[in-house]
Amino acid sequence: MGALLMEGATPESNLPESRVLIIMTGGTICMQPSADGLVPMTGFLENAMAPRPSFNDNSTPSVKIHAYKNGIKLALDSLRTPPSAYSRHIRYGILEFQPLLDSSSISSMGWTEIANTIKENYHIFDGFVVLHGTDSLAYTASALSFMMADLGKPVILTGSQASIFALQSDAVDNLLGSLIIAGTFVIPEVCLFFHHTLFRGNRTTKVSASSFEAFDSPNCAPLAKVTSLGVDVNWALVRRPTSIASFSVAKYLDTAHVACLRIFPGIKPEMVDSVLRVPNLRGLILETFGMGNAPGGVDGSLTKVIREAVERGIVIVNVSQCTNGFVSPLYAPATALGRAGVVFGHDLTTEAALTKLSYLLALPGCEYSQVTAKMAVSLRGEMTEMALPSFSHPAGSLDSAVGRLTAAETAFTALGYAIRNGELRTVREILEGDEVNHQLLKRADYAGNTALHLAAVGPEPLVLRDLLTRGASVHARNRAGNSPLYLAEKMGNAECVRLLKDAGAHLWLDNELKGEGSRVPSRGASRPVSPDRTAANGRGESSEKDGRGAAGKGSAGVNTGAGVGGAGGGGGGGGGEGNSHGNGDDDGKAAKMGNEGRIGPVGAEAEPVRALLTGDKGKIVG
């Protein structure tokens, strides 16, 4: 994990920092030896992390960060990592559950407590790391993935096979890797990180009781791998929220009325029937042979028992006992189960099938037909979906038209102009086939502006809506530290502001507020904006910043028409940190592309857009 941290960096280095909340629920990772064996210990930050240079750059002064638990505001001690290979510090604090939970005895109440803690602190931190015992880690990861809807930030669960205090342990690598990924990459999923590998949480299962490589995702490739070169993210697999909705948490999962039964050779129909007649049973996960096969029983008696249970309104889901593979009506026994009303779970793990069914049964007003229909489709990436075709723009013709620009840069430039002009149809044509890899939605110009930043100041809210439903992140920030919502607020685009807020966007206060923490710029500041600080104050200042890096003198005056291409032309003033190509004065006067392309008029009217989309070196504004 040392490749992720930069050697020789000083604590005073002026680098941005992200904020991550560690939620410690218990598990082997936080245990220490005692006369009675391993027992959980409190004070994990002070005793386990502070003494280790990988977790603590010894920066001063000490910083308190705020967090919430059950509606109570807490001031947590925090530490900061040395700069990572991505030139960023991670500042973090730990919220310890009292008492610490035993992973082997965790229930839906524990999952609700974890989910609600994340919900309470969602607007304060950039990401979350949950420390958890390994016995039920895959169940918790699956459960949280269904409980959390429209998630826009990373939630990473991890633990260890040996205590962090043991001489030979996997704890440090697992925890440090989780911290760096949660504070560096916008991977808006519930994930599980173990043995240098980031998995989608609801595709995992525990495969070893002792090996450091304890978890696997048999039917889904990892989302990321940590190597000596850094973190290699498989962005093509990363899911993004595609609905106009804020982050929300389901109140509970109905695990009390769901059972799991493993078919074995010679199983008697009476055994299955006794399980299916448990009082108030609403659902059953049936683990079958191979591709979904089960014995029909003499005269079809077992199939009859299952059919009668379906007729009584019990949802029965068929999943395979095999680690790899899926269920399918390829063979006659599986076909018979399908005809009896059993739902095919495709390549769901048992953990995902059980928690998904519990989630659906807990939804208010969700009828039997709706539950069975949703069990057969992917809600959170828990089962394999048919792959969408991916199209790329022809490199030759586009490159020849604009010289040195690559095909991707040219496509992004064209997308920027289409957004500027409010051409919804053109935007859709350019994004055709981009649903798989989201390359254009992830791309940013040399000032760090994504397509959503440009749409936030554009003339057509329907373009913004289209980008949001395609998975564009509302939490992305440009080099000036501005979020799309901040730009929309400053431009007075009321409809764009409403759409972004509906999609879960929120404003931040700057970290330079007295007593709120480090004076180093942060990707995610210390706490959300208060209602009385949302209006501009007439000096170009915002609710999130004192004007430096926004409309003040010395701001880089990079014209957005040049920025969208990511190369060629462009100009800028003050401290662009390599963001501009050309010269500009300290007043941020209009800078023009070589081809005279620009967005908006040059002059006083263009000042707000230009200032918002560029800004001073490293300053976080919105």
PyMOL commands that set and color helices and strands:
alter all, ss='L'
color gray80, all
select helices_A, chain A and resi 2-4+28-30+44-49+103-105+108-121+137-147+171-184+201-203+255-257+269-276+298-311+332-339+350-362+368-375+395-402+407-420+424-430+439-442+451-456+461-469+484-491+494-502+531-533+560-563+604-613
alter helices_A, ss='H'
color red, helices_A
select strands_A, chain A and resi 17-24+31-32+39-40+64-69+72-80+89-96+127-131+148-149+155-158+190-194+197-200+205-206+215-216+224-227+230-233+248-249+258-262+283-288+315-320+343-344
alter strands_A, ss='S'
color yellow, strands_A
deselect
rebuild
show_as cartoon
